[in-house]
Amino acid sequence: MKKAKNVIRVVLSVAMLCTLTGCASCDRWKKSMDSEYNGGLNREVIVYSATGVEIWRFSGRFDVDYTSGRILFDDENNKRHTVYFQNGTVIVNET
């Protein structure tokens, strides 16, 4: 009887784990791990002026760090880019 309870617990635990792998937070975690250990995600940064004119565009494989008023990232050639946006708009797309 004790062995049957342990088998049921294991089966239920595996079922719960399988169910959780499809949730949004698990997908986000998988994407974060992929980004962390594989050199970033394929992204595109587009900077627009306050009037909506495109000023700068960059694409590549990198991680983005956002702090108040700026976006910071290192490109594939280990060059650091800092984008300050006070009056414009910066869009970071995942490609």
N, CA, C and O atoms as a printed pandas DataFrame, in Angstrom:
     atom_number atom_name residue_name chain_id  residue_number  x_coord  y_coord  z_coord
0              1         N          MET        A               1    0.823   -1.203    0.000
1              2        CA          MET        A               1    0.000    0.000    0.000
2              3         C          MET        A               1    0.864    1.263    0.000
3              4         O          MET        A               1    0.558    2.243   -0.679
4              5         N          LYS        A               2    1.951    1.216    0.779
5              6        CA          LYS        A               2    2.851    2.370    0.860
6              7         C          LYS        A               2    3.535    2.611   -0.491
7              8         O          LYS        A               2    3.754    3.752   -0.895
8              9         N          LYS        A               3    3.865    1.522   -1.171
9             10        CA          LYS        A               3    4.511    1.628   -2.473
10            11         C          LYS        A               3    3.566    2.262   -3.492
11            12         O          LYS        A               3    4.001    3.061   -4.321
12            13         N          ALA        A               4    2.296    1.922   -3.440
13            14        CA          ALA        A               4    1.302    2.487   -4.358
14            15         C          ALA        A               4    1.145    3.993   -4.134
15            16         O          ALA        A               4    0.994    4.745   -5.096
16            17         N          LYS        A               5    1.178    4.435   -2.889
17            18        CA          LYS        A               5    1.084    5.869   -2.590
18            19         C          LYS        A               5    2.288    6.620   -3.157
19            20         O          LYS        A               5    2.142    7.713   -3.705
20            21         N          ASN        A               6    3.468    6.036   -3.025
21            22        CA          ASN        A               6    4.667    6.672   -3.576
22            23         C          ASN        A               6    4.598    6.764   -5.095
23            24         O          ASN        A               6    5.001    7.773   -5.674
24            25         N          VAL        A               7    4.095    5.724   -5.743
25            26        CA          VAL        A               7    3.949    5.742   -7.202
26            27         C          VAL        A               7    2.965    6.823   -7.615
27            28         O          VAL        A               7    3.203    7.545   -8.583
28            29         N          ILE        A               8    1.870    6.937   -6.893
29            30        CA          ILE        A               8    0.876    7.981   -7.201
30            31         C          ILE        A               8    1.486    9.363   -7.018
31            32         O          ILE        A               8    1.249   10.250   -7.838
32            33         N          ARG        A               9    2.255    9.561   -5.979
33            34        CA          ARG        A               9    2.916   10.863   -5.739
34            35         C          ARG        A               9    3.869   11.207   -6.872
35            36         O          ARG        A               9    3.904   12.348   -7.332
36            37         N          VAL        A              10    4.630   10.240   -7.318
37            38        CA          VAL        A              10    5.583   10.476   -8.410
38            39         C          VAL        A              10    4.837   10.818   -9.692
39            40         O          VAL        A              10    5.215   11.753  -10.398
40            41         N          VAL        A              11    3.788   10.075   -9.998
41            42        CA          VAL        A              11    3.010   10.327  -11.210
42            43         C          VAL        A              11    2.380   11.718  -11.161
43            44         O          VAL        A              11    2.415   12.449  -12.151
44            45         N          LEU        A              12    1.808   12.083  -10.026
45            46        CA          LEU        A              12    1.215   13.422   -9.889
46            47         C          LEU        A              12    2.264   14.520   -9.986
47            48         O          LEU        A              12    2.004   15.569  -10.575
48            49         N          SER        A              13    3.440   14.297   -9.422
49            50        CA          SER        A              13    4.515   15.291   -9.503
50            51         C          SER        A              13    4.965   15.492  -10.939
51            52         O          SER        A              13    5.168   16.624  -11.378
52            53         N          VAL        A              14    5.120   14.398  -11.671
53            54        CA          VAL        A              14    5.519   14.496  -13.083
54            55         C          VAL        A              14    4.432   15.198  -13.888
55            56         O          VAL        A              14    4.739   16.018  -14.754
56            57         N          ALA        A              15    3.178   14.890  -13.616
57            58        CA          ALA        A              15    2.070   15.535  -14.325
58            59         C          ALA        A              15    2.045   17.033  -14.054
59            60         O          ALA        A              15    1.812   17.824  -14.968
60            61         N          MET        A              16    2.283   17.430  -12.805
61            62        CA          MET        A              16    2.321   18.854  -12.467
62            63         C          MET        A              16    3.480   19.542  -13.163
63            64         O          MET        A              16    3.328   20.658  -13.661
64            65         N          LEU        A              17    4.634   18.896  -13.205
65            66        CA          LEU        A              17    5.796   19.474  -13.868
66            67         C          LEU        A              17    5.539   19.654  -15.357
67            68         O          LEU        A              17    5.898   20.685  -15.926
68            69         N          CYS        A              18    4.928   18.674  -15.986
69            70        CA          CYS        A              18    4.599   18.770  -17.406
70            71         C          CYS        A              18    3.598   19.886  -17.672
71            72         O          CYS        A              18    3.678   20.565  -18.696
72            73         N          THR        A              19    2.660   20.074  -16.754
73            74        CA          THR        A              19    1.671   21.131  -16.900
74            75         C          THR        A              19    2.316   22.505  -16.787
75            76         O          THR        A              19    1.953   23.422  -17.524
76            77         N          LEU        A              20    3.259   22.655  -15.882
77            78        CA          LEU        A              20    3.896   23.952  -15.667
78            79         C          LEU        A              20    4.824   24.355  -16.802
79            80         O          LEU        A              20    5.094   25.545  -16.963
80            81         N          THR        A              21    5.316   23.425  -17.584
81            82        CA          THR        A              21    6.247   23.793  -18.656
82            83         C          THR        A              21    5.571   24.598  -19.744
83            84         O          THR        A              21    6.262   25.228  -20.544
84            85         N          GLY        A              22    4.277   24.604  -19.807
85            86        CA          GLY        A              22    3.569   25.368  -20.820
86            87         C          GLY        A              22    3.111   26.735  -20.350
87            88         O          GLY        A              22    2.545   27.483  -21.147
88            89         N          CYS        A              23    3.327   27.093  -19.105
89            90        CA          CYS        A              23    2.837   28.363  -18.594
90            91         C          CYS        A              23    3.727   29.520  -19.064
91            92         O          CYS        A              23    4.875   29.312  -19.458
92            93         N          ALA        A              24    3.189   30.718  -19.018
93            94        CA          ALA        A              24    3.891   31.894  -19.525
94            95         C          ALA        A              24    5.166   32.183  -18.740
95            96         O          ALA        A              24    6.176   32.567  -19.330
96            97         N          SER        A              25    5.137   32.006  -17.429
97            98        CA          SER        A              25    6.330   32.299  -16.639
98            99         C          SER        A              25    7.452   31.317  -16.973
99           100         O          SER        A              25    8.625   31.691  -16.962
100          101         N          CYS        A              26    7.104   30.076  -17.267
101          102        CA          CYS        A              26    8.124   29.097  -17.660
102          103         C          CYS        A              26    8.704   29.446  -19.020
103          104         O          CYS        A              26    9.907   29.301  -19.237
104          105         N          ASP        A              27    7.851   29.908  -19.945
105          106        CA          ASP        A              27    8.346   30.330  -21.257
106          107         C          ASP        A              27    9.297   31.506  -21.110
107          108         O          ASP        A              27   10.326   31.560  -21.783
108          109         N          ARG        A              28    8.964   32.445  -20.241
109          110        CA          ARG        A              28    9.814   33.614  -20.004
110          111         C          ARG        A              28   11.156   33.169  -19.412
111          112         O          ARG        A              28   12.209   33.678  -19.795
112          113         N          TRP        A              29   11.109   32.218  -18.480
113          114        CA          TRP        A              29   12.325   31.714  -17.858
114          115         C          TRP        A              29   13.206   31.028  -18.891
115          116         O          TRP        A              29   14.419   31.236  -18.902
116          117         N          LYS        A              30   12.607   30.204  -19.771
117          118        CA          LYS        A              30   13.384   29.535  -20.810
118          119         C          LYS        A              30   14.046   30.545  -21.742
119          120         O          LYS        A              30   15.197   30.365  -22.141
120          121         N          LYS        A              31   13.322   31.604  -22.089
121          122        CA          LYS        A              31   13.876   32.632  -22.965
122          123         C          LYS        A              31   15.004   33.382  -22.269
123          124         O          LYS        A              31   16.006   33.715  -22.900
124          125         N          SER        A              32   14.852   33.650  -20.977
125          126        CA          SER        A              32   15.912   34.318  -20.215
126          127         C          SER        A              32   17.176   33.468  -20.162
127          128         O          SER        A              32   18.282   33.989  -20.310
128          129         N          MET        A              33   17.020   32.176  -19.955
129          130        CA          MET        A              33   18.180   31.272  -19.913
130          131         C          MET        A              33   18.850   31.183  -21.281
131          132         O          MET        A              33   20.077   31.150  -21.374
132          133         N          ASP        A              34   18.049   31.144  -22.336
133          134        CA          ASP        A              34   18.601   31.115  -23.689
134          135         C          ASP        A              34   19.404   32.381  -23.962
135          136         O          ASP        A              34   20.492   32.324  -24.535
136          137         N          SER        A              35   18.868   33.507  -23.556
137          138        CA          SER        A              35   19.549   34.776  -23.742
138          139         C          SER        A              35   20.840   34.846  -22.934
139          140         O          SER        A              35   21.864   35.322  -23.422
140          141         N          GLU        A              36   20.781   34.370  -21.702
141          142        CA          GLU        A              36   21.934   34.445  -20.802
142          143         C          GLU        A              36   23.097   33.584  -21.278
143          144         O          GLU        A              36   24.248   34.018  -21.231
144          145         N          TYR        A              37   22.812   32.386  -21.728
145          146        CA          TYR        A              37   23.885   31.441  -22.027
146          147         C          TYR        A              37   24.223   31.318  -23.504
147          148         O          TYR        A              37   25.178   30.623  -23.852
148          149         N          ASN        A              38   23.472   31.970  -24.381
149          150        CA          ASN        A              38   23.763   31.884  -25.811
150          151         C          ASN        A              38   24.087   33.233  -26.427
151          152         O          ASN        A              38   23.927   33.409  -27.635
152          153         N          GLY        A              39   24.538   34.184  -25.630
153          154        CA          GLY        A              39   24.991   35.469  -26.166
154          155         C          GLY        A              39   23.895   36.442  -26.527
155          156         O          GLY        A              39   24.113   37.317  -27.365
156          157         N          GLY        A              40   22.747   36.326  -25.940
157          158        CA          GLY        A              40   21.671   37.270  -26.204
158          159         C          GLY        A              40   20.685   36.727  -27.213
159          160         O          GLY        A              40   20.843   35.624  -27.735
160          161         N          LEU        A              41   19.665   37.524  -27.478
161          162        CA          LEU        A              41   18.639   37.180  -28.450
162          163         C          LEU        A              41   18.812   38.056  -29.679
163          164         O          LEU        A              41   19.413   39.127  -29.601
164          165         N          ASN        A              42   18.294   37.610  -30.804
165          166        CA          ASN        A              42   18.311   38.437  -32.009
166          167         C          ASN        A              42   17.341   39.588  -31.800
167          168         O          ASN        A              42   16.143   39.383  -31.609
168          169         N          ARG        A              43   17.881   40.805  -31.839
169          170        CA          ARG        A              43   17.072   41.985  -31.570
170          171         C          ARG        A              43   17.389   43.085  -32.571
171          172         O          ARG        A              43   18.385   43.044  -33.293
172          173         N          GLU        A              44   16.506   44.059  -32.581
173          174        CA          GLU        A              44   16.675   45.247  -33.412
174          175         C          GLU        A              44   16.323   46.456  -32.551
175          176         O          GLU        A              44   15.280   46.477  -31.898
176          177         N          VAL        A              45   17.189   47.454  -32.552
177          178        CA          VAL        A              45   16.943   48.695  -31.816
178          179         C          VAL        A              45   16.714   49.800  -32.843
179          180         O          VAL        A              45   17.522   49.988  -33.752
180          181         N          ILE        A              46   15.617   50.521  -32.695
181          182        CA          ILE        A              46   15.295   51.634  -33.587
182          183         C          ILE        A              46   15.076   52.866  -32.719
183          184         O          ILE        A              46   14.301   52.837  -31.764
184          185         N          VAL        A              47   15.767   53.946  -33.062
185          186        CA          VAL        A              47   15.649   55.197  -32.314
186          187         C          VAL        A              47   14.937   56.213  -33.198
187          188         O          VAL        A              47   15.341   56.450  -34.336
188          189         N          TYR        A              48   13.867   56.815  -32.659
189          190        CA          TYR        A              48   13.099   57.825  -33.364
190          191         C          TYR        A              48   13.217   59.157  -32.632
191          192         O          TYR        A              48   13.327   59.199  -31.406
192          193         N          SER        A              49   13.194   60.242  -33.400
193          194        CA          SER        A              49   13.194   61.578  -32.797
194          195         C          SER        A              49   11.806   61.869  -32.254
195          196         O          SER        A              49   10.880   61.079  -32.440
196          197         N          ALA        A              50   11.663   63.001  -31.584
197          198        CA          ALA        A              50   10.371   63.392  -31.022
198          199         C          ALA        A              50    9.339   63.624  -32.123
199          200         O          ALA        A              50    8.138   63.530  -31.871
200          201         N          THR        A              51    9.794   63.924  -33.338
201          202        CA          THR        A              51    8.876   64.144  -34.452
202          203         C          THR        A              51    8.559   62.864  -35.212
203          204         O          THR        A              51    7.764   62.891  -36.151
204          205         N          GLY        A              52    9.165   61.744  -34.826
205          206        CA          GLY        A              52    8.867   60.467  -35.461
206          207         C          GLY        A              52    9.805   60.065  -36.583
207          208         O          GLY        A              52    9.554   59.079  -37.277
208          209         N          VAL        A              53   10.885   60.818  -36.772
209          210        CA          VAL        A              53   11.858   60.501  -37.818
210          211         C          VAL        A              53   12.854   59.475  -37.273
211          212         O          VAL        A              53   13.381   59.631  -36.171
212          213         N          GLU        A              54   13.101   58.430  -38.057
213          214        CA          GLU        A              54   14.062   57.420  -37.625
214          215         C          GLU        A              54   15.473   58.010  -37.654
215          216         O          GLU        A              54   15.908   58.564  -38.664
216          217         N          ILE        A              55   16.174   57.882  -36.531
217          218        CA          ILE        A              55   17.523   58.431  -36.405
218          219         C          ILE        A              55   18.577   57.342  -36.556
219          220         O          ILE        A              55   19.594   57.547  -37.219
220          221         N          TRP        A              56   18.338   56.192  -35.948
221          222        CA          TRP        A              56   19.359   55.153  -35.891
222          223         C          TRP        A              56   18.710   53.796  -35.789
223          224         O          TRP        A              56   17.663   53.646  -35.159
224          225         N          ARG        A              57   19.328   52.803  -36.408
225          226        CA          ARG        A              57   18.810   51.430  -36.362
226          227         C          ARG        A              57   19.995   50.492  -36.214
227          228         O          ARG        A              57   21.016   50.656  -36.881
228          229         N          PHE        A              58   19.856   49.520  -35.346
229          230        CA          PHE        A              58   20.912   48.523  -35.138
230          231         C          PHE        A              58   20.253   47.172  -34.902
231          232         O          PHE        A              58   19.255   47.076  -34.188
232          233         N          SER        A              59   20.817   46.124  -35.505
233          234        CA          SER        A              59   20.297   44.784  -35.247
234          235         C          SER        A              59   21.460   43.833  -35.028
235          236         O          SER        A              59   22.552   44.024  -35.563
236          237         N          GLY        A              60   21.207   42.822  -34.243
237          238        CA          GLY        A              60   22.231   41.838  -33.930
238          239         C          GLY        A              60   21.771   40.952  -32.782
239          240         O          GLY        A              60   20.594   40.936  -32.419
240          241         N          ARG        A              61   22.708   40.228  -32.229
241          242        CA          ARG        A              61   22.415   39.306  -31.120
242          243         C          ARG        A              61   23.001   39.922  -29.851
243          244         O          ARG        A              61   24.219   40.001  -29.698
244          245         N          PHE        A              62   22.126   40.357  -28.942
245          246        CA          PHE        A              62   22.599   41.023  -27.727
246          247         C          PHE        A              62   21.520   41.031  -26.659
247          248         O          PHE        A              62   20.342   40.809  -26.937
248          249         N          ASP        A              63   21.952   41.294  -25.426
249          250        CA          ASP        A              63   21.049   41.519  -24.300
250          251         C          ASP        A              63   20.918   43.023  -24.100
251          252         O          ASP        A              63   21.850   43.778  -24.378
252          253         N          VAL        A              64   19.788   43.438  -23.630
253          254        CA          VAL        A              64   19.513   44.856  -23.417
254          255         C          VAL        A              64   19.367   45.113  -21.932
255          256         O          VAL        A              64   18.683   44.369  -21.229
256          257         N          ASP        A              65   20.016   46.174  -21.453
257          258        CA          ASP        A              65   19.877   46.601  -20.064
258          259         C          ASP        A              65   19.226   47.979  -20.079
259          260         O          ASP        A              65   19.757   48.916  -20.675
260          261         N          TYR        A              66   18.087   48.097  -19.429
261          262        CA          TYR        A              66   17.364   49.351  -19.390
262          263         C          TYR        A              66   17.498   49.977  -18.011
263          264         O          TYR        A              66   17.229   49.338  -16.995
264          265         N          THR        A              67   17.911   51.219  -17.993
265          266        CA          THR        A              67   17.881   52.015  -16.770
266          267         C          THR        A              67   17.179   53.321  -17.095
267          268         O          THR        A              67   16.857   53.585  -18.254
268          269         N          SER        A              68   16.952   54.104  -16.121
269          270        CA          SER        A              68   16.195   55.337  -16.293
270          271         C          SER        A              68   16.822   56.230  -17.370
271          272         O          SER        A              68   17.907   56.781  -17.181
272          273         N          GLY        A              69   16.133   56.362  -18.480
273          274        CA          GLY        A              69   16.562   57.277  -19.520
274          275         C          GLY        A              69   17.604   56.745  -20.487
275          276         O          GLY        A              69   18.080   57.498  -21.336
276          277         N          ARG        A              70   17.979   55.465  -20.391
277          278        CA          ARG        A              70   18.967   54.951  -21.339
278          279         C          ARG        A              70   18.827   53.442  -21.512
279          280         O          ARG        A              70   18.322   52.734  -20.641
280          281         N          ILE        A              71   19.292   52.983  -22.665
281          282        CA          ILE        A              71   19.378   51.567  -22.970
282          283         C          ILE        A              71   20.838   51.264  -23.230
283          284         O          ILE        A              71   21.513   51.994  -23.956
284          285         N          LEU        A              72   21.325   50.191  -22.637
285          286        CA          LEU        A              72   22.734   49.815  -22.731
286          287         C          LEU        A              72   22.820   48.391  -23.266
287          288         O          LEU        A              72   22.119   47.498  -22.790
288          289         N          PHE        A              73   23.693   48.182  -24.268
289          290        CA          PHE        A              73   23.918   46.823  -24.756
290          291         C          PHE        A              73   25.293   46.724  -25.398
291          292         O          PHE        A              73   25.846   47.711  -25.884
292          293         N          ASP        A              74   25.828   45.512  -25.388
293          294        CA          ASP        A              74   27.099   45.207  -26.041
294          295         C          ASP        A              74   26.780   44.396  -27.289
295          296         O          ASP        A              74   26.027   43.424  -27.228
296          297         N          ASP        A              75   27.354   44.798  -28.426
297          298        CA          ASP        A              75   27.064   44.065  -29.653
298          299         C          ASP        A              75   27.947   42.830  -29.774
299          300         O          ASP        A              75   28.707   42.506  -28.862
300          301         N          GLU        A              76   27.839   42.146  -30.906
301          302        CA          GLU        A              76   28.571   40.899  -31.120
302          303         C          GLU        A              76   30.079   41.100  -31.202
303          304         O          GLU        A              76   30.843   40.149  -31.037
304          305         N          ASN        A              77   30.509   42.334  -31.456
305          306        CA          ASN        A              77   31.940   42.659  -31.514
306          307         C          ASN        A              77   32.445   43.249  -30.206
307          308         O          ASN        A              77   33.526   43.837  -30.166
308          309         N          ASN        A              78   31.677   43.098  -29.141
309          310        CA          ASN        A              78   31.991   43.607  -27.804
310          311         C          ASN        A              78   32.113   45.115  -27.742
311          312         O          ASN        A              78   32.825   45.644  -26.888
312          313         N          LYS        A              79   31.435   45.810  -28.628
313          314        CA          LYS        A              79   31.365   47.269  -28.555
314          315         C          LYS        A              79   30.126   47.636  -27.765
315          316         O          LYS        A              79   29.035   47.125  -28.022
316          317         N          ARG        A              80   30.302   48.524  -26.805
317          318        CA          ARG        A              80   29.205   48.947  -25.936
318          319         C          ARG        A              80   28.449   50.099  -26.589
319          320         O          ARG        A              80   29.046   51.052  -27.090
320          321         N          HIS        A              81   27.131   49.990  -26.572
321          322        CA          HIS        A              81   26.256   51.034  -27.104
322          323         C          HIS        A              81   25.384   51.533  -25.967
323          324         O          HIS        A              81   24.793   50.743  -25.230
324          325         N          THR        A              82   25.309   52.841  -25.831
325          326        CA          THR        A              82   24.431   53.468  -24.855
326          327         C          THR        A              82   23.521   54.415  -25.606
327          328         O          THR        A              82   23.993   55.336  -26.273
328          329         N          VAL        A              83   22.228   54.200  -25.506
329          330        CA          VAL        A              83   21.253   55.036  -26.183
330          331         C          VAL        A              83   20.500   55.815  -25.121
331          332         O          VAL        A              83   19.765   55.240  -24.318
332          333         N          TYR        A              84   20.687   57.139  -25.122
333          334        CA          TYR        A              84   19.954   58.005  -24.206
334          335         C          TYR        A              84   18.717   58.512  -24.926
335          336         O          TYR        A              84   18.805   58.944  -26.076
336          337         N          PHE        A              85   17.593   58.469  -24.284
337          338        CA          PHE        A              85   16.376   58.968  -24.921
338          339         C          PHE        A              85   15.641   59.869  -23.946
339          340         O          PHE        A              85   15.027   59.408  -22.984
340          341         N          GLN        A              86   15.716   61.145  -24.212
341          342        CA          GLN        A              86   15.026   62.121  -23.377
342          343         C          GLN        A              86   13.744   62.595  -24.061
343          344         O          GLN        A              86   12.692   62.690  -23.427
344          345         N          ASN        A              87   13.840   62.890  -25.358
345          346        CA          ASN        A              87   12.687   63.443  -26.067
346          347         C          ASN        A              87   12.204   62.545  -27.198
347          348         O          ASN        A              87   11.220   62.872  -27.861
348          349         N          GLY        A              88   12.864   61.442  -27.427
349          350        CA          GLY        A              88   12.493   60.571  -28.530
350          351         C          GLY        A              88   11.935   59.255  -28.035
351          352         O          GLY        A              88   11.556   59.101  -26.874
352          353         N          THR        A              89   11.898   58.316  -28.957
353          354        CA          THR        A              89   11.373   56.992  -28.658
354          355         C          THR        A              89   12.373   55.945  -29.106
355          356         O          THR        A              89   12.961   56.052  -30.182
356          357         N          VAL        A              90   12.563   54.931  -28.274
357          358        CA          VAL        A              90   13.426   53.804  -28.618
358          359         C          VAL        A              90   12.585   52.544  -28.601
359          360         O          VAL        A              90   11.893   52.261  -27.624
360          361         N          ILE        A              91   12.647   51.793  -29.683
361          362        CA          ILE        A              91   11.914   50.533  -29.772
362          363         C          ILE        A              91   12.913   49.409  -29.899
363          364         O          ILE        A              91   13.808   49.460  -30.743
364          365         N          VAL        A              92   12.768   48.392  -29.065
365          366        CA          VAL        A              92   13.611   47.197  -29.124
366          367         C          VAL        A              92   12.706   46.032  -29.534
367          368         O          VAL        A              92   11.820   45.619  -28.786
368          369         N          ASN        A              93   12.950   45.520  -30.725
369          370        CA          ASN        A              93   12.177   44.398  -31.239
370          371         C          ASN        A              93   12.980   43.128  -31.136
371          372         O          ASN        A              93   14.193   43.127  -31.346
372          373         N          GLU        A              94   12.310   42.063  -30.816
373          374        CA          GLU        A              94   12.942   40.752  -30.852
374          375         C          GLU        A              94   12.657   40.142  -32.214
375          376         O          GLU        A              94   11.499   40.008  -32.608
376          377         N          THR        A              95   13.715   39.770  -32.937
377          378        CA          THR        A              95   13.506   39.245  -34.297
378          379         C          THR        A              95   13.734   37.771  -34.371
379          380         O          THR        A              95   13.599   37.178  -35.442
